[in-house]
Amino acid sequence: MARLSDLSVIIVTYHGDSLLANCLESLFKVYGEAASGMEIVVVDNGNDDSTRELCGKYGCVKDLSAPGNLGFA
């Protein structure tokens, strides 16, 4: 049986801080403390919004910053 620690969630965003906030809040609401055992990676496509601050709010979220908008592929 799979454990939440075996789960990786990758979120790609570009100027989507309000959507990212809702997404992260939902993950932690549904999975509670178990969400901190998941690998949650946010790919920041050169944002100049509050994406980094949102990732910092959740200590277990990794923020990978791209130099610019590389797209979703």
Distance bins in CASP14 RR format, pairs under 12 A and 6 or more apart:
PFRMAT RR
TARGET T0000
AUTHOR 0000-0000-0000
RMODE 2
METHOD distances of the structure
MODEL  1
2 8 0 0 0 0 0 1 0 0 0 0 0
2 38 0 0 0 0 0 1 0 0 0 0 0
3 31 0 0 0 0 0 1 0 0 0 0 0
3 34 0 0 0 0 1 0 0 0 0 0 0
3 37 0 0 0 0 1 0 0 0 0 0 0
3 38 0 0 0 0 1 0 0 0 0 0 0
3 39 0 0 0 0 0 1 0 0 0 0 0
4 27 0 0 0 0 0 1 0 0 0 0 0
4 28 0 0 0 0 0 1 0 0 0 0 0
4 30 0 0 0 0 0 1 0 0 0 0 0
4 31 1 0 0 1 0 0 0 0 0 0 0
4 32 0 0 0 0 1 0 0 0 0 0 0
4 33 0 0 0 0 1 0 0 0 0 0 0
4 34 1 0 1 0 0 0 0 0 0 0 0
4 35 1 0 0 1 0 0 0 0 0 0 0
4 36 0 0 0 0 1 0 0 0 0 0 0
4 37 1 0 1 0 0 0 0 0 0 0 0
4 38 1 0 1 0 0 0 0 0 0 0 0
4 39 0 0 0 0 1 0 0 0 0 0 0
4 40 0 0 0 0 0 1 0 0 0 0 0
4 60 0 0 0 0 0 1 0 0 0 0 0
5 31 0 0 0 0 0 1 0 0 0 0 0
5 34 0 0 0 0 1 0 0 0 0 0 0
5 35 0 0 0 0 0 1 0 0 0 0 0
5 36 0 0 0 0 1 0 0 0 0 0 0
5 37 1 0 1 0 0 0 0 0 0 0 0
5 38 1 0 0 1 0 0 0 0 0 0 0
5 39 0 0 0 0 1 0 0 0 0 0 0
5 40 0 0 0 0 0 1 0 0 0 0 0
5 60 0 0 0 0 0 1 0 0 0 0 0
6 34 0 0 0 0 0 1 0 0 0 0 0
6 37 0 0 0 0 1 0 0 0 0 0 0
6 38 0 0 0 0 1 0 0 0 0 0 0
6 39 0 0 0 0 1 0 0 0 0 0 0
7 27 0 0 0 0 0 1 0 0 0 0 0
7 31 0 0 0 0 1 0 0 0 0 0 0
7 34 0 0 0 0 1 0 0 0 0 0 0
7 35 0 0 0 0 1 0 0 0 0 0 0
7 36 0 0 0 0 0 1 0 0 0 0 0
7 37 0 0 0 0 1 0 0 0 0 0 0
7 38 1 0 1 0 0 0 0 0 0 0 0
7 39 1 0 0 1 0 0 0 0 0 0 0
7 40 0 0 0 0 1 0 0 0 0 0 0
7 41 0 0 0 0 0 1 0 0 0 0 0
8 37 0 0 0 0 0 1 0 0 0 0 0
8 38 1 0 0 1 0 0 0 0 0 0 0
8 39 1 0 1 0 0 0 0 0 0 0 0
8 40 1 0 0 1 0 0 0 0 0 0 0
8 41 1 0 0 1 0 0 0 0 0 0 0
8 42 0 0 0 0 0 1 0 0 0 0 0
8 60 0 0 0 0 0 1 0 0 0 0 0
8 61 0 0 0 0 0 1 0 0 0 0 0
8 62 0 0 0 0 1 0 0 0 0 0 0
9 20 0 0 0 0 0 1 0 0 0 0 0
9 23 0 0 0 0 1 0 0 0 0 0 0
9 24 0 0 0 0 1 0 0 0 0 0 0
9 26 0 0 0 0 0 1 0 0 0 0 0
9 27 1 0 0 1 0 0 0 0 0 0 0
9 28 0 0 0 0 0 1 0 0 0 0 0
9 30 0 0 0 0 0 1 0 0 0 0 0
9 31 0 0 0 0 1 0 0 0 0 0 0
9 35 0 0 0 0 1 0 0 0 0 0 0
9 37 0 0 0 0 0 1 0 0 0 0 0
9 38 1 0 1 0 0 0 0 0 0 0 0
9 39 1 0 0 1 0 0 0 0 0 0 0
9 40 1 0 1 0 0 0 0 0 0 0 0
9 41 1 0 0 1 0 0 0 0 0 0 0
9 42 0 0 0 0 1 0 0 0 0 0 0
9 43 0 0 0 0 0 1 0 0 0 0 0
9 58 0 0 0 0 0 1 0 0 0 0 0
9 60 0 0 0 0 0 1 0 0 0 0 0
9 61 0 0 0 0 1 0 0 0 0 0 0
9 62 0 0 0 0 0 1 0 0 0 0 0
10 23 0 0 0 0 0 1 0 0 0 0 0
10 38 0 0 0 0 0 1 0 0 0 0 0
10 39 0 0 0 0 1 0 0 0 0 0 0
10 40 0 0 0 0 1 0 0 0 0 0 0
10 41 1 0 1 0 0 0 0 0 0 0 0
10 42 0 0 0 0 1 0 0 0 0 0 0
10 43 1 0 0 1 0 0 0 0 0 0 0
10 44 0 0 0 0 0 1 0 0 0 0 0
10 61 0 0 0 0 0 1 0 0 0 0 0
10 62 0 0 0 0 1 0 0 0 0 0 0
10 63 0 0 0 0 0 1 0 0 0 0 0
10 64 0 0 0 0 1 0 0 0 0 0 0
10 72 0 0 0 0 0 1 0 0 0 0 0
11 17 0 0 0 0 0 1 0 0 0 0 0
11 19 0 0 0 0 1 0 0 0 0 0 0
11 20 1 0 0 1 0 0 0 0 0 0 0
11 21 0 0 0 0 0 1 0 0 0 0 0
11 22 0 0 0 0 0 1 0 0 0 0 0
11 23 1 0 0 1 0 0 0 0 0 0 0
11 24 0 0 0 0 1 0 0 0 0 0 0
11 26 0 0 0 0 0 1 0 0 0 0 0
11 27 0 0 0 0 1 0 0 0 0 0 0
11 38 0 0 0 0 0 1 0 0 0 0 0
11 39 0 0 0 0 0 1 0 0 0 0 0
11 40 1 0 0 1 0 0 0 0 0 0 0
11 41 1 0 0 1 0 0 0 0 0 0 0
11 42 1 0 1 0 0 0 0 0 0 0 0
11 43 1 0 0 1 0 0 0 0 0 0 0
11 44 0 0 0 0 1 0 0 0 0 0 0
11 45 0 0 0 0 0 1 0 0 0 0 0
11 51 0 0 0 0 1 0 0 0 0 0 0
11 54 0 0 0 0 0 1 0 0 0 0 0
11 55 0 0 0 0 1 0 0 0 0 0 0
11 58 0 0 0 0 0 1 0 0 0 0 0
11 61 0 0 0 0 1 0 0 0 0 0 0
11 62 0 0 0 0 0 1 0 0 0 0 0
11 63 0 0 0 0 0 1 0 0 0 0 0
11 64 0 0 0 0 0 1 0 0 0 0 0
11 72 0 0 0 0 0 1 0 0 0 0 0
12 19 0 0 0 0 0 1 0 0 0 0 0
12 20 0 0 0 0 0 1 0 0 0 0 0
12 23 0 0 0 0 0 1 0 0 0 0 0
12 41 0 0 0 0 1 0 0 0 0 0 0
12 42 0 0 0 0 1 0 0 0 0 0 0
12 43 1 0 1 0 0 0 0 0 0 0 0
12 44 0 0 0 0 1 0 0 0 0 0 0
12 45 1 0 0 1 0 0 0 0 0 0 0
12 46 0 0 0 0 0 1 0 0 0 0 0
12 47 0 0 0 0 0 1 0 0 0 0 0
12 51 0 0 0 0 0 1 0 0 0 0 0
12 63 0 0 0 0 0 1 0 0 0 0 0
12 64 0 0 0 0 1 0 0 0 0 0 0
12 66 0 0 0 0 1 0 0 0 0 0 0
12 69 0 0 0 0 0 1 0 0 0 0 0
12 70 0 0 0 0 1 0 0 0 0 0 0
12 71 1 0 0 1 0 0 0 0 0 0 0
12 72 1 0 1 0 0 0 0 0 0 0 0
12 73 0 0 0 0 1 0 0 0 0 0 0
13 19 1 0 0 1 0 0 0 0 0 0 0
13 20 1 0 1 0 0 0 0 0 0 0 0
13 21 0 0 0 0 0 1 0 0 0 0 0
13 22 0 0 0 0 0 1 0 0 0 0 0
13 23 0 0 0 0 1 0 0 0 0 0 0
13 24 0 0 0 0 0 1 0 0 0 0 0
13 41 0 0 0 0 0 1 0 0 0 0 0
13 42 1 0 0 1 0 0 0 0 0 0 0
13 43 1 0 0 1 0 0 0 0 0 0 0
13 44 1 0 0 1 0 0 0 0 0 0 0
13 45 1 0 0 1 0 0 0 0 0 0 0
13 46 0 0 0 0 1 0 0 0 0 0 0
13 47 1 0 0 1 0 0 0 0 0 0 0
13 49 0 0 0 0 1 0 0 0 0 0 0
13 50 0 0 0 0 0 1 0 0 0 0 0
13 51 1 0 1 0 0 0 0 0 0 0 0
13 52 0 0 0 0 0 1 0 0 0 0 0
13 54 0 0 0 0 1 0 0 0 0 0 0
13 55 0 0 0 0 1 0 0 0 0 0 0
13 61 0 0 0 0 0 1 0 0 0 0 0
13 63 0 0 0 0 1 0 0 0 0 0 0
13 64 0 0 0 0 0 1 0 0 0 0 0
13 65 0 0 0 0 0 1 0 0 0 0 0
13 66 0 0 0 0 0 1 0 0 0 0 0
13 69 0 0 0 0 0 1 0 0 0 0 0
13 70 0 0 0 0 0 1 0 0 0 0 0
13 71 0 0 0 0 0 1 0 0 0 0 0
13 72 0 0 0 0 1 0 0 0 0 0 0
14 20 0 0 0 0 0 1 0 0 0 0 0
14 42 0 0 0 0 0 1 0 0 0 0 0
14 43 0 0 0 0 1 0 0 0 0 0 0
14 44 0 0 0 0 1 0 0 0 0 0 0
14 45 1 0 1 0 0 0 0 0 0 0 0
14 46 1 0 0 1 0 0 0 0 0 0 0
14 47 1 0 0 1 0 0 0 0 0 0 0
14 48 0 0 0 0 0 1 0 0 0 0 0
14 49 0 0 0 0 1 0 0 0 0 0 0
14 51 0 0 0 0 1 0 0 0 0 0 0
14 65 0 0 0 0 0 1 0 0 0 0 0
14 66 0 0 0 0 1 0 0 0 0 0 0
14 68 0 0 0 0 1 0 0 0 0 0 0
14 69 1 0 1 0 0 0 0 0 0 0 0
14 70 0 0 0 0 1 0 0 0 0 0 0
14 71 1 0 0 1 0 0 0 0 0 0 0
14 72 0 0 0 0 1 0 0 0 0 0 0
15 44 0 0 0 0 0 1 0 0 0 0 0
15 45 0 0 0 0 1 0 0 0 0 0 0
15 46 0 0 0 0 1 0 0 0 0 0 0
15 47 1 0 1 0 0 0 0 0 0 0 0
15 48 1 0 0 1 0 0 0 0 0 0 0
15 49 1 0 1 0 0 0 0 0 0 0 0
15 50 0 0 0 0 0 1 0 0 0 0 0
15 51 0 0 0 0 1 0 0 0 0 0 0
15 68 0 0 0 0 0 1 0 0 0 0 0
15 69 0 0 0 0 1 0 0 0 0 0 0
15 71 0 0 0 0 0 1 0 0 0 0 0
16 22 0 0 0 0 1 0 0 0 0 0 0
16 23 0 0 0 0 1 0 0 0 0 0 0
16 24 0 0 0 0 0 1 0 0 0 0 0
16 42 0 0 0 0 0 1 0 0 0 0 0
16 43 0 0 0 0 0 1 0 0 0 0 0
16 44 0 0 0 0 1 0 0 0 0 0 0
16 45 0 0 0 0 1 0 0 0 0 0 0
16 46 0 0 0 0 0 1 0 0 0 0 0
16 47 1 0 0 1 0 0 0 0 0 0 0
16 48 0 0 0 0 0 1 0 0 0 0 0
16 49 1 0 0 1 0 0 0 0 0 0 0
16 50 0 0 0 0 1 0 0 0 0 0 0
16 51 1 0 0 1 0 0 0 0 0 0 0
16 54 0 0 0 0 1 0 0 0 0 0 0
16 69 0 0 0 0 0 1 0 0 0 0 0
17 23 0 0 0 0 0 1 0 0 0 0 0
17 24 0 0 0 0 0 1 0 0 0 0 0
17 42 0 0 0 0 0 1 0 0 0 0 0
17 44 0 0 0 0 1 0 0 0 0 0 0
17 45 0 0 0 0 0 1 0 0 0 0 0
17 46 0 0 0 0 0 1 0 0 0 0 0
17 47 1 0 0 1 0 0 0 0 0 0 0
17 48 0 0 0 0 1 0 0 0 0 0 0
17 49 1 0 1 0 0 0 0 0 0 0 0
17 50 1 0 1 0 0 0 0 0 0 0 0
17 51 1 0 1 0 0 0 0 0 0 0 0
17 52 0 0 0 0 1 0 0 0 0 0 0
17 53 0 0 0 0 1 0 0 0 0 0 0
17 54 1 0 0 1 0 0 0 0 0 0 0
17 55 0 0 0 0 0 1 0 0 0 0 0
17 57 0 0 0 0 0 1 0 0 0 0 0
17 63 0 0 0 0 0 1 0 0 0 0 0
18 24 0 0 0 0 0 1 0 0 0 0 0
18 25 0 0 0 0 0 1 0 0 0 0 0
18 47 0 0 0 0 0 1 0 0 0 0 0
18 49 0 0 0 0 1 0 0 0 0 0 0
18 50 0 0 0 0 1 0 0 0 0 0 0
18 51 0 0 0 0 0 1 0 0 0 0 0
18 54 0 0 0 0 1 0 0 0 0 0 0
19 25 0 0 0 0 0 1 0 0 0 0 0
19 26 0 0 0 0 0 1 0 0 0 0 0
19 42 0 0 0 0 0 1 0 0 0 0 0
19 47 0 0 0 0 0 1 0 0 0 0 0
19 49 0 0 0 0 0 1 0 0 0 0 0
19 50 0 0 0 0 0 1 0 0 0 0 0
19 51 0 0 0 0 0 1 0 0 0 0 0
19 54 0 0 0 0 0 1 0 0 0 0 0
20 26 0 0 0 0 0 1 0 0 0 0 0
20 27 0 0 0 0 0 1 0 0 0 0 0
20 40 0 0 0 0 0 1 0 0 0 0 0
20 42 1 0 0 1 0 0 0 0 0 0 0
20 43 0 0 0 0 0 1 0 0 0 0 0
20 44 0 0 0 0 1 0 0 0 0 0 0
20 45 0 0 0 0 0 1 0 0 0 0 0
20 47 0 0 0 0 1 0 0 0 0 0 0
20 49 0 0 0 0 1 0 0 0 0 0 0
20 50 0 0 0 0 1 0 0 0 0 0 0
20 51 1 0 0 1 0 0 0 0 0 0 0
20 52 0 0 0 0 0 1 0 0 0 0 0
20 53 0 0 0 0 0 1 0 0 0 0 0
20 54 1 0 1 0 0 0 0 0 0 0 0
20 55 0 0 0 0 1 0 0 0 0 0 0
20 56 0 0 0 0 0 1 0 0 0 0 0
20 57 0 0 0 0 0 1 0 0 0 0 0
20 58 0 0 0 0 0 1 0 0 0 0 0
20 61 0 0 0 0 1 0 0 0 0 0 0
20 63 0 0 0 0 0 1 0 0 0 0 0
21 27 0 0 0 0 0 1 0 0 0 0 0
21 28 0 0 0 0 0 1 0 0 0 0 0
21 42 0 0 0 0 0 1 0 0 0 0 0
21 49 0 0 0 0 0 1 0 0 0 0 0
21 50 0 0 0 0 1 0 0 0 0 0 0
21 51 0 0 0 0 1 0 0 0 0 0 0
21 53 0 0 0 0 1 0 0 0 0 0 0
21 54 1 0 1 0 0 0 0 0 0 0 0
21 55 0 0 0 0 0 1 0 0 0 0 0
21 56 0 0 0 0 0 1 0 0 0 0 0
21 57 0 0 0 0 1 0 0 0 0 0 0
21 58 0 0 0 0 0 1 0 0 0 0 0
21 61 0 0 0 0 0 1 0 0 0 0 0
22 28 0 0 0 0 0 1 0 0 0 0 0
22 29 0 0 0 0 0 1 0 0 0 0 0
22 54 0 0 0 0 0 1 0 0 0 0 0
23 29 0 0 0 0 0 1 0 0 0 0 0
23 30 0 0 0 0 0 1 0 0 0 0 0
23 35 0 0 0 0 0 1 0 0 0 0 0
23 40 0 0 0 0 1 0 0 0 0 0 0
23 42 0 0 0 0 1 0 0 0 0 0 0
23 51 0 0 0 0 0 1 0 0 0 0 0
23 54 0 0 0 0 1 0 0 0 0 0 0
23 55 0 0 0 0 0 1 0 0 0 0 0
23 58 0 0 0 0 0 1 0 0 0 0 0
23 61 0 0 0 0 0 1 0 0 0 0 0
24 30 0 0 0 0 0 1 0 0 0 0 0
24 31 0 0 0 0 0 1 0 0 0 0 0
24 32 0 0 0 0 0 1 0 0 0 0 0
24 35 0 0 0 0 1 0 0 0 0 0 0
24 36 0 0 0 0 0 1 0 0 0 0 0
24 38 0 0 0 0 0 1 0 0 0 0 0
24 40 1 0 0 1 0 0 0 0 0 0 0
24 41 0 0 0 0 0 1 0 0 0 0 0
24 42 0 0 0 0 1 0 0 0 0 0 0
24 50 0 0 0 0 0 1 0 0 0 0 0
24 51 0 0 0 0 0 1 0 0 0 0 0
24 53 0 0 0 0 0 1 0 0 0 0 0
24 54 1 0 0 1 0 0 0 0 0 0 0
24 55 0 0 0 0 1 0 0 0 0 0 0
24 56 0 0 0 0 0 1 0 0 0 0 0
24 57 1 0 0 1 0 0 0 0 0 0 0
24 58 1 0 1 0 0 0 0 0 0 0 0
24 59 0 0 0 0 0 1 0 0 0 0 0
24 60 0 0 0 0 0 1 0 0 0 0 0
24 61 1 0 0 1 0 0 0 0 0 0 0
24 63 0 0 0 0 0 1 0 0 0 0 0
25 31 0 0 0 0 0 1 0 0 0 0 0
25 32 0 0 0 0 0 1 0 0 0 0 0
25 35 0 0 0 0 0 1 0 0 0 0 0
25 54 0 0 0 0 1 0 0 0 0 0 0
25 57 0 0 0 0 1 0 0 0 0 0 0
25 58 0 0 0 0 1 0 0 0 0 0 0
25 61 0 0 0 0 0 1 0 0 0 0 0
26 32 0 0 0 0 0 1 0 0 0 0 0
26 35 0 0 0 0 1 0 0 0 0 0 0
26 40 0 0 0 0 0 1 0 0 0 0 0
27 33 0 0 0 0 0 1 0 0 0 0 0
27 34 0 0 0 0 0 1 0 0 0 0 0
27 35 1 0 1 0 0 0 0 0 0 0 0
27 36 0 0 0 0 0 1 0 0 0 0 0
27 37 0 0 0 0 0 1 0 0 0 0 0
27 38 1 0 0 1 0 0 0 0 0 0 0
27 39 0 0 0 0 0 1 0 0 0 0 0
27 40 1 0 0 1 0 0 0 0 0 0 0
27 42 0 0 0 0 0 1 0 0 0 0 0
27 58 0 0 0 0 1 0 0 0 0 0 0
27 60 0 0 0 0 0 1 0 0 0 0 0
27 61 0 0 0 0 1 0 0 0 0 0 0
28 34 0 0 0 0 1 0 0 0 0 0 0
28 35 1 0 1 0 0 0 0 0 0 0 0
28 36 0 0 0 0 1 0 0 0 0 0 0
28 37 0 0 0 0 0 1 0 0 0 0 0
28 38 0 0 0 0 1 0 0 0 0 0 0
28 40 0 0 0 0 1 0 0 0 0 0 0
28 54 0 0 0 0 0 1 0 0 0 0 0
28 57 0 0 0 0 0 1 0 0 0 0 0
28 58 1 0 0 1 0 0 0 0 0 0 0
28 59 0 0 0 0 0 1 0 0 0 0 0
28 60 0 0 0 0 1 0 0 0 0 0 0
28 61 0 0 0 0 1 0 0 0 0 0 0
29 35 0 0 0 0 1 0 0 0 0 0 0
30 38 0 0 0 0 0 1 0 0 0 0 0
31 37 0 0 0 0 1 0 0 0 0 0 0
31 38 1 0 0 1 0 0 0 0 0 0 0
31 40 0 0 0 0 0 1 0 0 0 0 0
31 58 0 0 0 0 0 1 0 0 0 0 0
31 60 0 0 0 0 0 1 0 0 0 0 0
32 38 0 0 0 0 0 1 0 0 0 0 0
32 58 0 0 0 0 0 1 0 0 0 0 0
32 60 0 0 0 0 0 1 0 0 0 0 0
33 58 0 0 0 0 0 1 0 0 0 0 0
33 60 0 0 0 0 0 1 0 0 0 0 0
34 40 0 0 0 0 0 1 0 0 0 0 0
34 60 0 0 0 0 0 1 0 0 0 0 0
35 58 0 0 0 0 1 0 0 0 0 0 0
35 59 0 0 0 0 0 1 0 0 0 0 0
35 60 1 0 0 1 0 0 0 0 0 0 0
35 61 0 0 0 0 1 0 0 0 0 0 0
36 58 1 0 0 1 0 0 0 0 0 0 0
36 59 1 0 0 1 0 0 0 0 0 0 0
36 60 1 0 1 0 0 0 0 0 0 0 0
36 61 0 0 0 0 1 0 0 0 0 0 0
37 58 0 0 0 0 0 1 0 0 0 0 0
37 59 0 0 0 0 0 1 0 0 0 0 0
37 60 1 0 0 1 0 0 0 0 0 0 0
37 61 0 0 0 0 0 1 0 0 0 0 0
38 58 0 0 0 0 0 1 0 0 0 0 0
38 59 0 0 0 0 0 1 0 0 0 0 0
38 60 1 0 0 1 0 0 0 0 0 0 0
38 61 0 0 0 0 1 0 0 0 0 0 0
38 62 0 0 0 0 0 1 0 0 0 0 0
39 60 0 0 0 0 1 0 0 0 0 0 0
39 61 0 0 0 0 1 0 0 0 0 0 0
39 62 1 0 0 1 0 0 0 0 0 0 0
39 64 0 0 0 0 0 1 0 0 0 0 0
40 54 0 0 0 0 0 1 0 0 0 0 0
40 55 0 0 0 0 1 0 0 0 0 0 0
40 56 0 0 0 0 0 1 0 0 0 0 0
40 57 0 0 0 0 0 1 0 0 0 0 0
40 58 1 0 0 1 0 0 0 0 0 0 0
40 59 0 0 0 0 1 0 0 0 0 0 0
40 60 1 0 0 1 0 0 0 0 0 0 0
40 61 1 0 1 0 0 0 0 0 0 0 0
40 62 1 0 0 1 0 0 0 0 0 0 0
40 63 0 0 0 0 1 0 0 0 0 0 0
40 64 0 0 0 0 0 1 0 0 0 0 0
41 55 0 0 0 0 1 0 0 0 0 0 0
41 58 0 0 0 0 0 1 0 0 0 0 0
41 60 0 0 0 0 0 1 0 0 0 0 0
41 61 1 0 0 1 0 0 0 0 0 0 0
41 62 1 0 1 0 0 0 0 0 0 0 0
41 63 0 0 0 0 1 0 0 0 0 0 0
41 64 1 0 0 1 0 0 0 0 0 0 0
41 65 0 0 0 0 0 1 0 0 0 0 0
42 50 0 0 0 0 0 1 0 0 0 0 0
42 51 1 0 0 1 0 0 0 0 0 0 0
42 52 0 0 0 0 1 0 0 0 0 0 0
42 53 0 0 0 0 0 1 0 0 0 0 0
42 54 1 0 0 1 0 0 0 0 0 0 0
42 55 1 0 1 0 0 0 0 0 0 0 0
42 56 0 0 0 0 1 0 0 0 0 0 0
42 57 0 0 0 0 0 1 0 0 0 0 0
42 58 0 0 0 0 1 0 0 0 0 0 0
42 59 0 0 0 0 0 1 0 0 0 0 0
42 60 0 0 0 0 0 1 0 0 0 0 0
42 61 1 0 1 0 0 0 0 0 0 0 0
42 62 1 0 0 1 0 0 0 0 0 0 0
42 63 1 0 1 0 0 0 0 0 0 0 0
42 64 1 0 0 1 0 0 0 0 0 0 0
42 65 0 0 0 0 1 0 0 0 0 0 0
42 66 0 0 0 0 0 1 0 0 0 0 0
43 51 0 0 0 0 1 0 0 0 0 0 0
43 55 0 0 0 0 0 1 0 0 0 0 0
43 61 0 0 0 0 0 1 0 0 0 0 0
43 62 0 0 0 0 1 0 0 0 0 0 0
43 63 0 0 0 0 1 0 0 0 0 0 0
43 64 1 0 1 0 0 0 0 0 0 0 0
43 65 0 0 0 0 1 0 0 0 0 0 0
43 66 1 0 0 1 0 0 0 0 0 0 0
43 67 0 0 0 0 0 1 0 0 0 0 0
43 68 0 0 0 0 0 1 0 0 0 0 0
43 69 0 0 0 0 0 1 0 0 0 0 0
43 70 0 0 0 0 1 0 0 0 0 0 0
43 71 0 0 0 0 1 0 0 0 0 0 0
43 72 0 0 0 0 1 0 0 0 0 0 0
43 73 0 0 0 0 0 1 0 0 0 0 0
44 50 0 0 0 0 0 1 0 0 0 0 0
44 51 1 0 1 0 0 0 0 0 0 0 0
44 52 1 0 0 1 0 0 0 0 0 0 0
44 53 0 0 0 0 0 1 0 0 0 0 0
44 54 0 0 0 0 1 0 0 0 0 0 0
44 55 1 0 0 1 0 0 0 0 0 0 0
44 56 0 0 0 0 0 1 0 0 0 0 0
44 61 0 0 0 0 0 1 0 0 0 0 0
44 62 0 0 0 0 0 1 0 0 0 0 0
44 63 1 0 1 0 0 0 0 0 0 0 0
44 64 1 0 0 1 0 0 0 0 0 0 0
44 65 1 0 1 0 0 0 0 0 0 0 0
44 66 1 0 0 1 0 0 0 0 0 0 0
44 67 0 0 0 0 0 1 0 0 0 0 0
44 68 0 0 0 0 1 0 0 0 0 0 0
44 69 0 0 0 0 0 1 0 0 0 0 0
44 70 0 0 0 0 0 1 0 0 0 0 0
44 71 0 0 0 0 0 1 0 0 0 0 0
45 51 0 0 0 0 1 0 0 0 0 0 0
45 63 0 0 0 0 0 1 0 0 0 0 0
45 64 0 0 0 0 1 0 0 0 0 0 0
45 65 0 0 0 0 1 0 0 0 0 0 0
45 66 1 0 1 0 0 0 0 0 0 0 0
45 67 0 0 0 0 1 0 0 0 0 0 0
45 68 1 0 1 0 0 0 0 0 0 0 0
45 69 1 0 1 0 0 0 0 0 0 0 0
45 70 1 0 1 0 0 0 0 0 0 0 0
45 71 1 0 1 0 0 0 0 0 0 0 0
45 72 0 0 0 0 1 0 0 0 0 0 0
45 73 0 0 0 0 0 1 0 0 0 0 0
46 52 0 0 0 0 0 1 0 0 0 0 0
46 63 0 0 0 0 0 1 0 0 0 0 0
46 64 0 0 0 0 0 1 0 0 0 0 0
46 65 1 0 0 1 0 0 0 0 0 0 0
46 66 1 0 1 0 0 0 0 0 0 0 0
46 67 1 0 0 1 0 0 0 0 0 0 0
46 68 1 0 1 0 0 0 0 0 0 0 0
46 69 1 0 0 1 0 0 0 0 0 0 0
46 70 0 0 0 0 1 0 0 0 0 0 0
46 71 0 0 0 0 0 1 0 0 0 0 0
47 53 0 0 0 0 0 1 0 0 0 0 0
47 54 0 0 0 0 0 1 0 0 0 0 0
47 55 0 0 0 0 0 1 0 0 0 0 0
47 63 0 0 0 0 1 0 0 0 0 0 0
47 64 0 0 0 0 0 1 0 0 0 0 0
47 65 0 0 0 0 1 0 0 0 0 0 0
47 66 0 0 0 0 1 0 0 0 0 0 0
47 67 0 0 0 0 0 1 0 0 0 0 0
47 68 0 0 0 0 1 0 0 0 0 0 0
47 69 0 0 0 0 1 0 0 0 0 0 0
47 70 0 0 0 0 0 1 0 0 0 0 0
48 65 0 0 0 0 0 1 0 0 0 0 0
48 68 0 0 0 0 0 1 0 0 0 0 0
48 69 0 0 0 0 0 1 0 0 0 0 0
49 55 0 0 0 0 0 1 0 0 0 0 0
50 56 0 0 0 0 0 1 0 0 0 0 0
50 57 0 0 0 0 1 0 0 0 0 0 0
50 63 0 0 0 0 0 1 0 0 0 0 0
51 57 0 0 0 0 0 1 0 0 0 0 0
51 58 0 0 0 0 0 1 0 0 0 0 0
51 61 0 0 0 0 0 1 0 0 0 0 0
51 63 1 0 0 1 0 0 0 0 0 0 0
51 64 0 0 0 0 0 1 0 0 0 0 0
51 65 0 0 0 0 1 0 0 0 0 0 0
51 66 0 0 0 0 0 1 0 0 0 0 0
52 58 0 0 0 0 0 1 0 0 0 0 0
52 61 0 0 0 0 0 1 0 0 0 0 0
52 62 0 0 0 0 0 1 0 0 0 0 0
52 63 1 0 1 0 0 0 0 0 0 0 0
52 64 0 0 0 0 0 1 0 0 0 0 0
52 65 1 0 0 1 0 0 0 0 0 0 0
53 59 0 0 0 0 0 1 0 0 0 0 0
53 61 0 0 0 0 0 1 0 0 0 0 0
53 63 0 0 0 0 1 0 0 0 0 0 0
54 61 1 0 0 1 0 0 0 0 0 0 0
54 63 0 0 0 0 1 0 0 0 0 0 0
55 61 1 0 1 0 0 0 0 0 0 0 0
55 62 1 0 0 1 0 0 0 0 0 0 0
55 63 1 1 0 0 0 0 0 0 0 0 0
55 64 0 0 0 0 1 0 0 0 0 0 0
55 65 0 0 0 0 1 0 0 0 0 0 0
56 62 0 0 0 0 1 0 0 0 0 0 0
56 63 1 0 0 1 0 0 0 0 0 0 0
57 63 0 0 0 0 0 1 0 0 0 0 0
64 70 0 0 0 0 0 1 0 0 0 0 0
66 72 0 0 0 0 0 1 0 0 0 0 0
END
